[in-house]
Amino acid sequence: MIGTLKVNPDSPEAYSVELSSGETLQIGRKPSPGNVKKLILPYPEVSGQHAEIRCKTDGWSVVDSGSTNGTSINGTRLTPGKEYQLRNGDEIKIAQYALKVFPPCTEIDLSNGDEEEETQDRTQLSIKFMNATILVGDIKGFTTLMEKYRSEPEMVMKVAGNVFESLNKEINKNYGVLEKIAGDAIMAYWAADGSAGGSKVPAFQACLTALKLREHITAMGANQAMWPFPDHPLYLDIALATGPVASGSIGHASSNPSVLGDTANLVFRLEKLIGDDTPGDIIVDGATYNLTADKCQFTQLGQYNVKGKTATIDVFRLLSVKN
């Protein structure tokens, strides 16, 4: 008998985890040794071992494992160590994460014809926890460009695809992993592999690649064969952020992201800070700056309030690589 756990169901980054009767799903910030099935939620307020969901044949239950910041069901805080029964549609809240449960043998309204979609959303959990530097690049003013050439949308998308194909070659050449290309945006990451230097090497590789991408964009923008829009200069706004992420196969649908977590959310928020007065800017968070300040030139832009973050974020502009 199989049920479903949906993570952040109302978010663009929502995904589902399939659970069978007899399984226990641990939930926490850090992976567990062995073959323990665990949902990694890479956020500082989530404890290493935070809670667990017990999938019994007579129903599901949740237990807070003595977490620092607590667990709640439908707004009610749980007593650590006490087992609470779960009903269809209950929402578990852990830090910034909402987990909605749909145990088996419960009445789920599929009268709107979404049964096939509901089945496709179910996944086998295969997630690993890692530190990575994430890069997000966004073509400046792409919506305006689409409006200008609304009679030729296929041509605009083909040109953008060619641009991103060229950028992806540079990413691969510099040891990056392409996460996705979505319309006017590209996302890639560089993961720490546990070797000497920790996150410093991938962070520097990401910064170096960002600078090279800007060079490529400048060259392509000056080439009418690559960018046939003389009335719309080509710029790529780029943001970088470093921190813990969850990565792996978490969905059958190709649109499901395979890099999730607070760092992934942050880098998208940072990219939106780049204004129209600084098109093609490259900005990084404090973690990336701290890892690469000995190799790269930066200017500090200040501290910013970013949606989803309780503390302000230090933001820096990447200028160049030091000689």
Beta strands, then each sheet from edge to edge (+ up, - down):
strand 1: 2-7
strand 2: 15-20
strand 3: 24-28
strand 4: 38-40
strand 5: 51-56
strand 6: 59-64
strand 7: 72-73
strand 8: 76-77
strand 9: 83-85
strand 10: 91-94
strand 11: 97-102
strand 12: 126-139
strand 13: 177-182
strand 14: 185-191
strand 15: 236-249
strand 16: 259-260
strand 17: 282-285
strand 18: 296-304
strand 19: 313-321
sheet 1: 2+ 1- 11+ 10- 7+ 8-
sheet 2: 4+ 3+ 5- 6+ 9-
sheet 3: 13+ 14- 12+ 15- 16+
sheet 4: 13+ 14- 12+ 15- 17- 19+ 18-
end
